[in-house]
Amino acid sequence: MVLISAIVIARPLTSETATNTSQKTISVTGTATVSAAPDEALLDLAVQTQGTTATEATTNNAALMAKVMGALASEGISNDSIQTISYTLTPIYQTNVNQSAPSIIIGYTATNEIQVTVTDLGSIGRIIDQAISAGVNQVQGITFTLSDAKLATLQQQALQLAVQNADGQAKAMASTLGITITGPTSISPGYTFQPTNYPRLAEAASGAAQTSIQPGTLQVTATVQVTYGFA
């Protein structure tokens, strides 16, 4: 789906005498939006463990994460598609009724969060379920996005449509006003793209039906501000 709109900047026909030139200009803004399905998903998965000592908490965490990595590998996820984005080890303090008493550490919490890049979007639900079965107990979020190649292609498509739209607007104005467009004197492009993010899900729990994930569509918008000279 392609959406196209155009905005004529509210600037009158002007003679740019400030720059010691008699050239007259008009400025228009063309905007085009191209919609497409995402081709990548980023899964933020975490393993959180506790222990009475720091060593126990981190050892338990490492053991579970090794199982998670094995489960991901069985789903065809390579190590290049997995990145550690956070690792924390924090103490657990005993709650004291007497606030003036010193806090006592009674254990530790280790959390290892990874980001998994998935290109087979139909397998996302299964991958999440397999990761949970292996030891993941937090699903921090899912982001649907576009690969660099697909984003570049969509940006080019949107830009071409935006330029065509701006050009059409300028010609329509010129025809109405009885002037002749001599050509563009400046062009300033810009893009907007916002991946779809599903924030942190509920604490992961095994035994449920297969997780259903719907990627939807994403939009890439190109905007060009074009200044034309006229006679």
GULORO-886339 format. One line per 8 residues: number of its first residue (from 1); their letters; for each residue x, y, z of N, C-alpha, C, CB. Coordinates in nm, 3 decimals. Glycine has a CB too. Example, Ala and Ser with C-alpha at 12.3 -4.5 7.8 and 13.67 -1.06 7.14 Angstrom:
2
1 = AS = 1.319,-0.569,0.780,1.230,-0.450,0.780,1.320,-0.330,0.780,1.131,-0.447,0.905  1.285,-0.225,0.708,1.367,-0.106,0.714,1.290,0.003,0.787,1.408,-0.060,0.572
This chain:
231
1 = MVLISAIV = 0.085,-0.119,0.000,0.000,0.000,0.000,0.088,0.123,0.000,-0.096,0.001,0.122  0.053,0.220,-0.082,0.129,0.345,-0.091,0.036,0.461,-0.063,0.196,0.360,-0.230  0.075,0.544,0.030,-0.001,0.664,0.063,0.082,0.784,0.022,-0.037,0.670,0.214  0.019,0.877,-0.049,0.092,0.994,-0.096,0.016,1.119,-0.055,0.112,0.990,-0.250  0.090,1.215,-0.004,0.029,1.343,0.028,0.127,1.453,-0.008,-0.012,1.352,0.177  0.076,1.571,-0.026,0.163,1.684,-0.056,0.121,1.804,0.024,0.162,1.717,-0.206  0.218,1.881,0.066,0.193,2.001,0.144,0.265,2.116,0.076,0.240,1.985,0.293  0.193,2.220,0.047,0.257,2.339,-0.007,0.293,2.429,0.108,0.164,2.412,-0.109
9 = IARPLTSE = 0.421,2.460,0.122,0.465,2.545,0.232,0.402,2.682,0.218,0.619,2.556,0.235  0.354,2.732,0.329,0.282,2.860,0.328,0.380,2.975,0.316,0.197,2.876,0.455  0.447,2.979,0.200,0.535,3.090,0.171,0.493,3.149,0.037,0.685,3.046,0.170  0.479,3.276,0.026,0.437,3.337,-0.100,0.548,3.330,-0.202,0.395,3.481,-0.078  0.512,3.354,-0.328,0.613,3.368,-0.432,0.703,3.483,-0.393,0.549,3.390,-0.573  0.833,3.461,-0.395,0.923,3.563,-0.342,1.034,3.593,-0.440,0.980,3.519,-0.209  1.086,3.711,-0.429,1.206,3.748,-0.501,1.318,3.756,-0.400,1.189,3.883,-0.578  1.419,3.665,-0.414,1.522,3.652,-0.311,1.627,3.761,-0.326,1.587,3.513,-0.318
17 = TATNTSQK = 1.590,3.884,-0.290,1.681,3.998,-0.301,1.787,3.997,-0.193,1.603,4.127,-0.296  1.760,3.920,-0.084,1.854,3.920,0.028,1.988,3.860,-0.013,1.797,3.843,0.147  1.986,3.773,-0.117,2.110,3.710,-0.161,2.159,3.772,-0.291,2.090,3.560,-0.178  2.112,3.895,-0.318,2.156,3.970,-0.435,2.126,3.894,-0.565,2.305,4.000,-0.425  2.013,3.830,-0.573,1.971,3.763,-0.695,1.826,3.796,-0.720,1.992,3.610,-0.685  1.790,3.800,-0.847,1.652,3.832,-0.883,1.568,3.707,-0.903,1.650,3.915,-1.009  1.626,3.591,-0.876,1.552,3.467,-0.898,1.434,3.457,-0.804,1.643,3.346,-0.879  1.321,3.419,-0.860,1.200,3.400,-0.782,1.181,3.251,-0.757,1.076,3.460,-0.854
25 = TISVTGTA = 1.128,3.218,-0.640,1.116,3.077,-0.605,0.981,3.046,-0.543,1.226,3.036,-0.511  0.943,2.920,-0.554,0.831,2.865,-0.479,0.882,2.738,-0.411,0.706,2.836,-0.571  0.827,2.706,-0.295,0.870,2.588,-0.220,0.750,2.499,-0.192,0.939,2.629,-0.087  0.770,2.370,-0.211,0.665,2.273,-0.185,0.723,2.157,-0.105,0.601,2.222,-0.317  0.636,2.084,-0.038,0.676,1.964,0.035,0.594,1.847,-0.014,0.659,1.984,0.188  0.662,1.743,-0.059,0.595,1.621,-0.100,0.623,1.509,-0.001,0.638,1.579,-0.241  0.520,1.432,0.030,0.536,1.322,0.125,0.472,1.196,0.069,0.473,1.358,0.261  0.541,1.084,0.084,0.487,0.955,0.041,0.518,0.850,0.147,0.547,0.913,-0.097
33 = TVSAAPDE = 0.423,0.762,0.171,0.439,0.655,0.269,0.419,0.520,0.201,0.339,0.672,0.386  0.513,0.431,0.221,0.506,0.296,0.166,0.491,0.198,0.283,0.633,0.263,0.080  0.396,0.106,0.271,0.373,0.006,0.375,0.424,-0.130,0.330,0.224,-0.002,0.411  0.481,-0.205,0.423,0.532,-0.338,0.390,0.536,-0.423,0.517,0.673,-0.330,0.325  0.537,-0.552,0.497,0.548,-0.644,0.611,0.692,-0.646,0.661,0.503,-0.787,0.572  0.714,-0.656,0.791,0.851,-0.667,0.843,0.915,-0.797,0.797,0.851,-0.659,0.997  1.046,-0.797,0.791,1.118,-0.919,0.755,1.218,-0.961,0.862,1.190,-0.900,0.622  1.217,-0.891,0.975,1.301,-0.928,1.089,1.225,-0.903,1.219,1.434,-0.850,1.087
41 = ALLDLAVQ = 1.258,-0.983,1.319,1.205,-0.962,1.453,1.318,-0.975,1.554,1.090,-1.063,1.485  1.316,-0.890,1.654,1.416,-0.894,1.761,1.346,-0.940,1.889,1.485,-0.754,1.781  1.389,-1.053,1.941,1.331,-1.109,2.063,1.425,-1.083,2.180,1.304,-1.261,2.047  1.376,-1.016,2.282,1.456,-0.991,2.402,1.416,-1.092,2.509,1.438,-0.844,2.454  1.503,-1.188,2.534,1.475,-1.297,2.626,1.575,-1.295,2.741,1.481,-1.433,2.554  1.528,-1.330,2.860,1.617,-1.325,2.977,1.601,-1.449,3.064,1.590,-1.199,3.060  1.713,-1.486,3.125,1.715,-1.591,3.227,1.754,-1.526,3.359,1.815,-1.708,3.188  1.670,-1.543,3.459,1.698,-1.487,3.591,1.702,-1.601,3.693,1.591,-1.381,3.631
49 = TQGTTATE = 1.810,-1.603,3.772,1.828,-1.707,3.873,1.871,-1.644,4.005,1.931,-1.813,3.827  1.851,-1.718,4.112,1.891,-1.671,4.244,1.974,-1.778,4.314,1.767,-1.634,4.330  2.055,-1.734,4.410,2.135,-1.826,4.489,2.175,-1.761,4.618,2.258,-1.873,4.412  2.215,-1.840,4.713,2.257,-1.785,4.842,2.392,-1.716,4.832,2.263,-1.896,4.948  2.469,-1.752,4.728,2.597,-1.685,4.702,2.598,-1.636,4.557,2.718,-1.781,4.729  2.689,-1.544,4.531,2.701,-1.493,4.394,2.740,-1.606,4.299,2.805,-1.380,4.388  2.828,-1.693,4.344,2.872,-1.805,4.259,2.756,-1.898,4.227,2.983,-1.882,4.327  2.674,-1.926,4.325,2.559,-2.014,4.302,2.461,-1.952,4.202,2.486,-2.045,4.435
57 = ATTNNAAL = 2.434,-1.822,4.217,2.339,-1.754,4.127,2.391,-1.753,3.984,2.313,-1.610,4.175  2.520,-1.720,3.966,2.576,-1.712,3.831,2.594,-1.851,3.769,2.709,-1.638,3.834  2.628,-1.949,3.850,2.643,-2.086,3.799,2.510,-2.141,3.751,2.702,-2.178,3.907  2.406,-2.121,3.831,2.272,-2.165,3.791,2.229,-2.094,3.663,2.171,-2.138,3.905  2.263,-1.966,3.654,2.224,-1.888,3.536,2.295,-1.940,3.411,2.256,-1.738,3.557  2.423,-1.965,3.424,2.501,-2.014,3.310,2.448,-2.149,3.262,2.649,-2.027,3.348  2.410,-2.236,3.355,2.358,-2.367,3.318,2.227,-2.355,3.240,2.337,-2.454,3.443  2.138,-2.269,3.287,2.012,-2.250,3.217,2.032,-2.183,3.081,1.916,-2.167,3.302
65 = MAKVMGAL = 2.121,-2.084,3.077,2.143,-2.015,2.950,2.205,-2.109,2.846,2.234,-1.894,2.972  2.287,-2.202,2.890,2.344,-2.301,2.797,2.233,-2.385,2.735,2.445,-2.392,2.870  2.132,-2.419,2.815,2.019,-2.495,2.763,1.938,-2.410,2.665,1.929,-2.543,2.878  1.923,-2.282,2.696,1.850,-2.192,2.607,1.921,-2.180,2.473,1.834,-2.053,2.671  2.054,-2.165,2.478,2.132,-2.154,2.354,2.118,-2.282,2.271,2.281,-2.127,2.386  2.114,-2.395,2.337,2.095,-2.522,2.265,1.958,-2.528,2.200,2.113,-2.640,2.360  1.856,-2.480,2.272,1.720,-2.480,2.217,1.711,-2.387,2.096,1.619,-2.437,2.324  1.777,-2.273,2.103,1.776,-2.179,1.990,1.849,-2.239,1.871,1.842,-2.046,2.031
73 = ASEGISND = 1.959,-2.307,1.897,2.034,-2.371,1.789,1.949,-2.477,1.720,2.164,-2.433,1.843  1.870,-2.550,1.797,1.783,-2.653,1.739,1.675,-2.594,1.650,1.720,-2.737,1.848  1.647,-2.464,1.670,1.549,-2.393,1.586,1.615,-2.322,1.468,1.472,-2.293,1.669  1.744,-2.348,1.448,1.814,-2.290,1.334,1.869,-2.150,1.358,1.724,-2.287,1.218  1.875,-2.107,1.484,1.928,-1.975,1.517,2.078,-1.985,1.538,1.858,-1.917,1.644  2.155,-1.914,1.457,2.301,-1.919,1.469,2.350,-1.826,1.579,2.368,-1.884,1.335  2.473,-1.847,1.624,2.531,-1.760,1.726,2.542,-1.615,1.679,2.668,-1.811,1.767  2.559,-1.595,1.548,2.569,-1.460,1.494,2.439,-1.382,1.511,2.607,-1.465,1.346
81 = SIQTISYT = 2.329,-1.454,1.530,2.198,-1.390,1.544,2.160,-1.368,1.691,2.092,-1.474,1.476  2.253,-1.397,1.781,2.226,-1.383,1.925,2.327,-1.287,1.985,2.232,-1.521,1.997  2.278,-1.190,2.059,2.366,-1.090,2.121,2.326,-1.070,2.267,2.360,-0.956,2.045  2.425,-1.073,2.355,2.398,-1.039,2.496,2.383,-0.889,2.508,2.513,-1.091,2.590  2.269,-0.845,2.563,2.245,-0.701,2.575,2.246,-0.654,2.720,2.112,-0.665,2.510  2.243,-0.750,2.814,2.248,-0.709,2.955,2.285,-0.831,3.040,2.112,-0.648,3.002  2.374,-0.805,3.138,2.406,-0.909,3.237,2.425,-0.839,3.371,2.534,-0.992,3.197  2.345,-0.877,3.469,2.352,-0.812,3.600,2.359,-0.916,3.711,2.232,-0.719,3.621
89 = LTPIYQTN = 2.426,-0.879,3.818,2.431,-0.958,3.941,2.405,-0.862,4.056,2.569,-1.033,3.958  2.294,-0.881,4.124,2.255,-0.788,4.230,2.228,-0.863,4.360,2.131,-0.707,4.189  2.263,-0.803,4.474,2.239,-0.868,4.602,2.092,-0.861,4.642,2.325,-0.803,4.710  2.051,-0.959,4.720,1.917,-0.962,4.780,1.934,-0.930,4.928,1.845,-1.102,4.758  1.865,-0.827,4.974,1.880,-0.784,5.114,1.761,-0.831,5.197,1.893,-0.631,5.122  1.792,-0.869,5.320,1.687,-0.903,5.415,1.620,-0.776,5.464,1.745,-0.984,5.533  1.488,-0.780,5.470,1.414,-0.664,5.517,1.421,-0.656,5.669,1.267,-0.670,5.470  1.469,-0.541,5.718,1.482,-0.520,5.862,1.372,-0.429,5.912,1.619,-0.463,5.898
97 = VNQSAPSI = 1.308,-0.468,6.018,1.207,-0.381,6.080,1.273,-0.256,6.135,1.130,-0.456,6.192  1.389,-0.274,6.191,1.465,-0.163,6.245,1.546,-0.101,6.132,1.557,-0.209,6.361  1.500,0.014,6.082,1.565,0.075,5.967,1.706,0.124,5.996,1.483,0.188,5.919  1.739,0.140,6.121,1.873,0.185,6.156,1.974,0.071,6.155,1.872,0.251,6.292  1.925,-0.051,6.152,2.015,-0.167,6.151,2.074,-0.184,6.012,1.941,-0.296,6.195  2.196,-0.232,6.001,2.259,-0.251,5.870,2.187,-0.360,5.790,2.407,-0.288,5.888  2.183,-0.343,5.658,2.118,-0.441,5.571,2.204,-0.566,5.562,2.094,-0.381,5.430  2.139,-0.679,5.554,2.209,-0.807,5.548,2.181,-0.871,5.413,2.165,-0.900,5.665
105 = IIGYTATN = 2.286,-0.911,5.344,2.271,-0.979,5.216,2.240,-1.126,5.242,2.400,-0.964,5.129  2.127,-1.170,5.185,2.085,-1.309,5.204,2.092,-1.390,5.074,1.944,-1.314,5.262  2.130,-1.326,4.966,2.140,-1.398,4.840,2.172,-1.305,4.725,2.011,-1.472,4.811  2.171,-1.361,4.606,2.203,-1.284,4.486,2.109,-1.323,4.371,2.352,-1.306,4.444  2.085,-1.226,4.285,2.005,-1.249,4.164,2.092,-1.222,4.042,1.877,-1.160,4.163  2.100,-1.319,3.954,2.174,-1.304,3.828,2.074,-1.301,3.713,2.278,-1.420,3.809  2.091,-1.204,3.624,2.002,-1.191,3.508,2.085,-1.176,3.382,1.905,-1.070,3.524  2.061,-1.262,3.287,2.130,-1.260,3.158,2.026,-1.240,3.049,2.213,-1.392,3.134
113 = EIQVTVTD = 2.032,-1.125,2.980,1.935,-1.095,2.875,2.003,-1.098,2.739,1.870,-0.958,2.899  1.940,-1.167,2.645,1.992,-1.177,2.510,1.890,-1.124,2.410,2.030,-1.322,2.476  1.940,-1.081,2.295,1.852,-1.039,2.186,1.874,-1.133,2.069,1.879,-0.890,2.144  1.765,-1.191,2.022,1.770,-1.291,1.915,1.707,-1.231,1.790,1.698,-1.423,1.957  1.782,-1.232,1.680,1.729,-1.184,1.552,1.670,-1.301,1.476,1.841,-1.115,1.468  1.542,-1.288,1.441,1.469,-1.394,1.372,1.423,-1.341,1.236,1.347,-1.443,1.457  1.450,-1.418,1.131,1.406,-1.379,0.997,1.287,-1.461,0.949,1.521,-1.392,0.897  1.265,-1.578,1.007,1.146,-1.658,0.977,1.038,-1.620,1.078,1.178,-1.813,0.983
121 = LGSIGRII = 0.958,-1.520,1.042,0.862,-1.465,1.138,0.754,-1.565,1.178,0.797,-1.341,1.080  0.730,-1.664,1.094,0.631,-1.765,1.129,0.675,-1.856,1.242,0.599,-1.847,1.009  0.804,-1.855,1.274,0.857,-1.943,1.379,0.872,-1.873,1.514,0.991,-2.000,1.336  0.834,-1.746,1.523,0.858,-1.669,1.646,0.792,-1.734,1.767,0.807,-1.526,1.630  0.663,-1.767,1.753,0.593,-1.828,1.867,0.659,-1.956,1.913,0.448,-1.856,1.830  0.698,-2.041,1.819,0.763,-2.167,1.854,0.898,-2.143,1.919,0.779,-2.254,1.729  0.973,-2.047,1.868,1.105,-2.017,1.925,1.091,-1.969,2.069,1.178,-1.911,1.841  0.995,-1.882,2.094,0.972,-1.833,2.231,0.937,-1.948,2.323,0.861,-1.726,2.233
129 = DQAISAGV = 0.848,-2.035,2.276,0.805,-2.147,2.360,0.921,-2.242,2.390,0.691,-2.224,2.294  1.005,-2.269,2.290,1.120,-2.356,2.311,1.219,-2.293,2.409,1.189,-2.388,2.178  1.237,-2.161,2.397,1.330,-2.092,2.487,1.278,-2.096,2.630,1.350,-1.947,2.442  1.149,-2.080,2.646,1.090,-2.086,2.780,1.105,-2.226,2.839,0.941,-2.046,2.776  1.081,-2.327,2.758,1.096,-2.464,2.807,1.239,-2.492,2.849,1.053,-2.563,2.698  1.335,-2.425,2.784,1.476,-2.448,2.815,1.523,-2.371,2.937,1.562,-2.412,2.697  1.452,-2.266,2.976,1.496,-2.191,3.095,1.468,-2.043,3.095,1.639,-2.210,3.113  1.428,-1.985,2.981,1.393,-1.842,2.980,1.273,-1.819,3.070,1.364,-1.793,2.835
137 = NQVQGITF = 1.283,-1.723,3.159,1.169,-1.691,3.247,1.127,-1.545,3.240,1.204,-1.727,3.389  1.183,-1.471,3.145,1.138,-1.335,3.120,1.145,-1.309,2.969,1.224,-1.231,3.198  1.034,-1.262,2.912,1.031,-1.217,2.773,1.017,-1.065,2.779,0.914,-1.284,2.690  1.128,-0.996,2.756,1.132,-0.851,2.777,1.061,-0.773,2.666,1.274,-0.805,2.788  1.047,-0.834,2.548,0.977,-0.762,2.442,1.010,-0.820,2.306,1.013,-0.616,2.445  0.927,-0.784,2.207,0.947,-0.824,2.069,0.939,-0.700,1.982,0.841,-0.932,2.024  1.034,-0.683,1.892,1.034,-0.570,1.801,1.034,-0.620,1.658,1.157,-0.478,1.826  0.934,-0.578,1.581,0.930,-0.610,1.438,0.993,-0.496,1.361,0.784,-0.637,1.390
145 = TLSDAKLA = 1.084,-0.531,1.272,1.158,-0.427,1.201,1.188,-0.471,1.058,1.289,-0.393,1.275  1.270,-0.394,0.990,1.309,-0.422,0.852,1.460,-0.442,0.845,1.265,-0.309,0.757  1.502,-0.535,0.762,1.644,-0.552,0.738,1.697,-0.428,0.667,1.672,-0.680,0.654  1.829,-0.408,0.674,1.889,-0.291,0.611,1.857,-0.285,0.462,2.040,-0.290,0.633  1.863,-0.401,0.396,1.840,-0.404,0.251,1.696,-0.367,0.218,1.872,-0.542,0.195  1.601,-0.423,0.293,1.460,-0.394,0.264,1.427,-0.250,0.299,1.368,-0.490,0.341  1.482,-0.199,0.408,1.457,-0.060,0.445,1.509,0.035,0.338,1.522,-0.028,0.580  1.629,0.007,0.285,1.686,0.093,0.181,1.599,0.093,0.056,1.829,0.047,0.146
153 = TLQQQALQ = 1.548,-0.024,0.020,1.461,-0.034,-0.098,1.332,0.045,-0.079,1.428,-0.180,-0.128  1.272,0.033,0.038,1.147,0.105,0.065,1.169,0.255,0.073,1.083,0.054,0.194  1.282,0.296,0.130,1.314,0.438,0.136,1.326,0.496,-0.005,1.442,0.461,0.215  1.390,0.422,-0.094,1.406,0.469,-0.231,1.271,0.481,-0.301,1.499,0.374,-0.311  1.184,0.380,-0.279,1.051,0.386,-0.340,0.973,0.506,-0.289,0.975,0.256,-0.311  0.974,0.526,-0.159,0.900,0.637,-0.100,0.956,0.771,-0.146,0.904,0.628,0.053  1.090,0.778,-0.157,1.152,0.904,-0.200,1.111,0.938,-0.344,1.305,0.893,-0.190  1.112,0.839,-0.432,1.073,0.863,-0.570,0.929,0.915,-0.579,1.087,0.735,-0.652
161 = LAVQNADG = 0.841,0.855,-0.501,0.701,0.898,-0.501,0.687,1.038,-0.442,0.615,0.799,-0.422  0.764,1.068,-0.339,0.756,1.200,-0.277,0.806,1.309,-0.373,0.839,1.203,-0.147  0.913,1.279,-0.446,0.965,1.376,-0.543,0.864,1.398,-0.655,1.100,1.327,-0.602  0.804,1.290,-0.705,0.702,1.303,-0.808,0.585,1.387,-0.759,0.652,1.164,-0.852  0.548,1.366,-0.634,0.436,1.440,-0.577,0.468,1.588,-0.564,0.398,1.382,-0.443  0.587,1.618,-0.516,0.628,1.758,-0.502,0.635,1.825,-0.639,0.764,1.768,-0.431  0.687,1.752,-0.739,0.698,1.808,-0.873,0.560,1.838,-0.932,0.775,1.712,-0.965  0.466,1.745,-0.909,0.331,1.767,-0.957,0.265,1.888,-0.894,0.248,1.645,-0.932
169 = QAKAMAST = 0.291,1.908,-0.766,0.234,2.023,-0.696,0.290,2.154,-0.752,0.262,2.013,-0.546  0.420,2.154,-0.775,0.483,2.276,-0.827,0.430,2.309,-0.966,0.637,2.260,-0.831  0.414,2.208,-1.051,0.362,2.231,-1.186,0.217,2.278,-1.182,0.373,2.104,-1.270  0.138,2.222,-1.089,-0.001,2.265,-1.077,-0.010,2.411,-1.033,-0.077,2.175,-0.977  0.076,2.450,-0.940,0.078,2.590,-0.896,0.121,2.682,-1.010,0.173,2.607,-0.776  0.223,2.638,-1.084,0.274,2.721,-1.194,0.167,2.740,-1.300,0.399,2.658,-1.256  0.094,2.634,-1.332,-0.011,2.643,-1.433,-0.122,2.738,-1.389,-0.069,2.505,-1.463  -0.158,2.729,-1.262,-0.264,2.814,-1.210,-0.222,2.961,-1.209,-0.303,2.770,-1.070
177 = LGITITGP = -0.097,2.986,-1.176,-0.048,3.123,-1.164,0.006,3.180,-1.294,0.059,3.128,-1.060  0.016,3.095,-1.395,0.064,3.145,-1.523,0.213,3.174,-1.526,-0.011,3.268,-1.560  0.291,3.094,-1.455,0.435,3.113,-1.452,0.503,2.989,-1.508,0.485,3.141,-1.308  0.632,2.999,-1.534,0.707,2.888,-1.590,0.814,2.841,-1.492,0.771,2.928,-1.724  0.808,2.714,-1.457,0.909,2.655,-1.367,1.040,2.639,-1.443,0.860,2.518,-1.309  1.147,2.689,-1.389,1.278,2.677,-1.454,1.360,2.561,-1.401,1.355,2.806,-1.436  1.317,2.502,-1.291,1.388,2.387,-1.235,1.409,2.401,-1.086,1.522,2.369,-1.304  1.442,2.291,-1.018,1.465,2.296,-0.874,1.596,2.365,-0.841,1.464,2.155,-0.816
185 = TSISPGYT = 1.595,2.443,-0.735,1.718,2.508,-0.688,1.773,2.441,-0.562,1.693,2.656,-0.661  1.687,2.370,-0.490,1.734,2.296,-0.372,1.634,2.185,-0.341,1.751,2.391,-0.249  1.688,2.073,-0.292,1.606,1.959,-0.253,1.659,1.907,-0.120,1.608,1.846,-0.363  1.568,1.887,-0.025,1.608,1.838,0.107,1.520,1.718,0.144,1.595,1.951,0.215  1.576,1.594,0.135,1.497,1.475,0.167,1.506,1.439,0.315,1.543,1.358,0.083  1.409,1.362,0.360,1.411,1.310,0.496,1.326,1.185,0.505,1.362,1.415,0.597  1.353,1.099,0.606,1.281,0.973,0.619,1.235,0.954,0.763,1.369,0.855,0.574  1.125,0.882,0.778,1.082,0.838,0.911,1.045,0.691,0.902,0.962,0.923,0.964
193 = FQPTNYPR = 1.087,0.616,1.002,1.054,0.474,1.010,1.052,0.435,1.156,1.156,0.388,0.929  0.943,0.372,1.199,0.929,0.333,1.339,0.899,0.184,1.349,0.818,0.416,1.408  0.994,0.104,1.398,0.964,-0.038,1.417,0.849,-0.056,1.516,1.088,-0.114,1.468  0.779,-0.169,1.504,0.669,-0.200,1.597,0.725,-0.276,1.715,0.558,-0.284,1.526  0.702,-0.222,1.833,0.756,-0.283,1.955,0.644,-0.331,2.045,0.846,-0.185,2.030  0.653,-0.458,2.085,0.563,-0.512,2.186,0.643,-0.515,2.315,0.507,-0.655,2.147  0.609,-0.431,2.412,0.689,-0.423,2.534,0.683,-0.551,2.615,0.643,-0.308,2.620  0.750,-0.547,2.727,0.766,-0.664,2.812,0.637,-0.740,2.832,0.822,-0.623,2.946
201 = LAEAASGA = 0.643,-0.870,2.804,0.528,-0.956,2.825,0.524,-1.003,2.969,0.531,-1.075,2.728  0.419,-1.073,3.003,0.408,-1.127,3.139,0.522,-1.225,3.164,0.270,-1.196,3.160  0.550,-1.249,3.290,0.656,-1.345,3.324,0.629,-1.476,3.252,0.664,-1.367,3.477  0.732,-1.530,3.189,0.717,-1.649,3.108,0.677,-1.769,3.191,0.844,-1.679,3.034  0.589,-1.849,3.136,0.546,-1.971,3.204,0.525,-2.080,3.100,0.415,-1.947,3.287  0.572,-2.199,3.129,0.560,-2.309,3.034,0.426,-2.377,3.051,0.675,-2.409,3.052  0.392,-2.464,2.954,0.271,-2.542,2.965,0.152,-2.481,2.894,0.238,-2.562,3.106  0.165,-2.359,2.842,0.053,-2.296,2.773,0.053,-2.336,2.627,0.061,-2.142,2.787
209 = AQTSIQPG = -0.057,-2.301,2.557,-0.064,-2.326,2.414,0.045,-2.245,2.344,-0.204,-2.292,2.358  0.076,-2.285,2.218,0.184,-2.216,2.148,0.154,-2.067,2.136,0.204,-2.277,2.008  0.255,-1.989,2.164,0.242,-1.843,2.161,0.210,-1.796,2.019,0.371,-1.776,2.212  0.109,-1.709,2.007,0.070,-1.656,1.876,0.118,-1.512,1.864,-0.085,-1.664,1.857  0.196,-1.486,1.760,0.252,-1.352,1.738,0.213,-1.305,1.599,0.408,-1.353,1.755  0.157,-1.184,1.589,0.117,-1.127,1.461,0.204,-1.004,1.431,-0.034,-1.088,1.462  0.284,-1.008,1.323,0.379,-0.899,1.296,0.315,-0.771,1.242,0.481,-0.946,1.199  0.200,-0.781,1.172,0.138,-0.660,1.116,0.220,-0.601,1.002,0.120,-0.556,1.225
217 = TLQVTATV = 0.208,-0.470,0.981,0.282,-0.403,0.875,0.356,-0.281,0.931,0.187,-0.360,0.760  0.457,-0.239,0.858,0.537,-0.123,0.897,0.528,-0.018,0.786,0.686,-0.163,0.923  0.554,0.106,0.822,0.547,0.215,0.726,0.680,0.290,0.719,0.433,0.312,0.762  0.720,0.321,0.597,0.838,0.403,0.572,0.790,0.528,0.500,0.947,0.326,0.488  0.821,0.644,0.553,0.776,0.770,0.497,0.896,0.852,0.450,0.693,0.850,0.599  0.883,0.908,0.331,0.985,0.999,0.277,0.921,1.136,0.258,1.044,0.945,0.142  0.995,1.239,0.295,0.949,1.376,0.279,1.058,1.455,0.208,0.913,1.440,0.416  1.018,1.531,0.106,1.115,1.616,0.036,1.065,1.759,0.034,1.139,1.564,-0.109
225 = QVTYGFA = 1.151,1.848,0.069,1.123,1.991,0.055,1.199,2.041,-0.067,1.164,2.071,0.184  1.126,2.086,-0.166,1.187,2.126,-0.293,1.157,2.273,-0.320,1.135,2.036,-0.410  1.260,2.346,-0.354,1.246,2.487,-0.394,1.270,2.495,-0.544,1.346,2.581,-0.315  1.174,2.556,-0.614,1.183,2.569,-0.760,1.201,2.717,-0.797,1.055,2.511,-0.829  1.283,2.740,-0.898,1.289,2.874,-0.956,1.182,2.888,-1.062,1.429,2.902,-1.016  1.133,3.008,-1.083,1.033,3.028,-1.186,1.057,3.163,-1.254,0.890,3.021,-1.126  0.999,3.172,-1.373,1.011,3.295,-1.450,0.872,3.349,-1.484,1.092,3.270,-1.579
